[in-house]
């Protein structure tokens, strides 16, 4: 069973678009959660993950960071392992 991927984003975020393109290229399904009008949720996520910017990308139960972080995980092969459910 595929590990769920969630991209917390805003509508005008170029890094969010790049993150989506990365997962599209890998043919990995993801859920997008727009934070534009969800200020309480954004604050909750910021506190939970100690992260202020978007995208906030979660693979399974693991917060992986933003676009640069997930891109680095993909470059090193670690993203594939996370997507397969291995840490």
Protein Blocks (a to p, Z undefined) as FASTA:
>chain_A
ZZdddddddfklmklmmmmmmmmmnopacddddfklmmklmmmmmmmnopabdcdddehj
acebifklmmmmmmnommmmmmnopZZ
